[in-house]
Amino acid sequence: MRMVPISLSRPGMKLAKKIFSDDGIVLLAEGVELTSTLIRRLGECGISFLYVQDARTEGLVVPELISEETQRRTMQTIRAAFKDIVDQPHRNKNGTYPYVGRKMRETMHMILDDLGRNEDAMIMLMNLHTVDHYLYRHSLNVCVYTTLLGMSYGYSHEQLVTLGLGALLHDVGKTQISMNVLLKPGSLSDSEFEEMKRHAERGFYLLKDEPNIPLLSAHCAYQHHERIDGSGYPRGIKGDEIHEYAKWIGIVDSYDAMTSQRMYRKAMLPHQAVEALYSGSGTLYDTLMLRAFRDKVAIYPIGLTVKLNTGQSAIVCDINSTCAHRPVIRVITDEEGVELKVPFDMDLSKHLSVLISKIELGSEQSNPMPA
């Protein structure tokens, strides 16, 4: 399979990877032939790129961090829980939703079971979904990515549950924000931004007394927009005043927001988002945490077309978990740009003189992140 931007998708191409609704329902299956109408509708639904079949990358598989079933059930649980929280009359006399905490904890154990089968997995772009309900998809992505980081950092099972629940529910306060503000396609006014910033505090108060939700998970919702130089919100705390769980979530929250298609801007590729995060190293984000995060991110997604310093073009076909910026590639052209009759694979971790010089997405190109 090969990764192509929606702008370069053409009728007649066949999907190599399923596309899901935000309920986890398959909208388009593998093998579906694209039409101009389908391509237009997918673009309108916020799909920024597709995986399509390509003879040169036959047999190439993009692994999933968690199973389709876990994704589907988690998305349904998040949707139901967030809607129950919005539905104020369903609160009990203590003002809590005890079933929300129980269901979320069950969901967290499912995610941990899936991730535990491959603890060496890298943070990579998740399944293709429409963005009708960005909040639900974002909550799942941040949870999965943060939990993977916590596993590589050596947290215990119970610590991972607490961290994962904090990540899964970090944006629950947005259920209390006006939909006009939450879904506004353009820039927020000063007053709208002030309202949006209140979601962190509101999330904390929604969660702090919730049965089955650790108080520390509630503090993750409270602190995930705080920054180590004190420039964050809602309290402007800094440095060690911010819990390390919230620091991890703050990094991942920013990364997923950058790599997700939004109504008002295009999604960044992983290497672009990591580079943007590094611009805040030591001021917004902890430098050592950023390094640990960078080392766990699949900088170049499988299926991505790249240009080499040799002049050759290639497609990323595997990730080196110990050297993420030097993936295994399939070379498809010679130095003059002529397509090879027989493409061949090259492990860049073993060919140190060969470098990725550009990311090729048709007319759009970007420079890779420095090693």
C-alpha positions, 0 to 999 in steps of 0.5 A: 500500500502507498500513502497519498494525500487526498488532493492527489487521489484519482478515480480508479485508485483502490483503497488499501486500508479501511475508512471508519466513521467516528462510531468505529463503523466501516464506511469504505472497505479495502479494495473499494475503487475510488470515484471522483464523488467518493474522493470529494466526499472524503475530503469534505469529511476531513480525510487528509490522506488515503492508503491505496493499492500499489503494485510496487508496495504489494504486501506492505502492511501498516500495523495497528496499535490497537485492534479494530474491535477495541477502537470501535468499543472505545469510541462508542464508550467515549461518545456515550460517556461524554453525552451522559455528562452533557445530559445533566439530569442523569446525575445522581444526588452526589453530582457524579456519574459512577457508571462513567468511571467504571466503563472508562476503566474497563475500556482502559484495560482493553487498550492496555491488553492490546498495547501489551502484546507489542510493547516495542510498538511506535507511536504512529498515525491511527486508522483513517476516520472522519472528523465529524467528532474530532473530540472523541477520536482525539481522546482515543489517540492521546490515550493510546499514544500516552500509554505507549510512552508510559509503557516505554518509560517503565510505569507499573500497570496501575500507574498506566491505568491512572495515566491512561484514564487521565489521557482518555478524559483530558478534554472532558471539560470541552463537553461544557463549552459552547458548540459554537466555540468548540466547532468554530472553523476559524480563529477564536476571538479573545472572549471565545478563547477565554471560554475555551481555556475553561475546559481544563478546570471544568474537566477537573471538577467533573472528574475529581469526585468520580468513582473509579476515576483516580484523583490524579487522572482528574489533575491530568485534565486540570494541568494538560495545558500548563507549560513548564515556563508558566505560560500555560493555563488555567493556573500558570503553574510551572516546572515541578508544580506540574505532574509528570503525567500531565506533562506527557499528556501535554506533549501528546495532546499538542502532537495529535492536534497538529497531525489531525485534519481540522476544519481550519487547517491541514494536518501536519506529517509526524516529522513536522509536528515533532519539529514544531514541538521542539521549538518549545523545548525547555520552555513549553515542554520538558526537554528530556520528555521530548527526547523520549517522545521523539524516540517513540514516534514513527517519524516517517509513516509506512507508505510515505514517499520520500526523496533521498540525497542520492536523487532516488525516490523511495517508499517507507516500508518499515520502522526501525524502533531503535532509530525512528528517523532511519526507516526501511525504505523501498527504492522505486526510482534511480538517481535520474528519477527513472522508475525501476523495473525491480524496486529494492529495499534498503535499511537506512540504519545500515546505509548511513550515507543515504539520507531522506532529503525531502518528503514527497506529496505531489506538489507539496514537499517538506524537509525532514526533521534533522536527526 
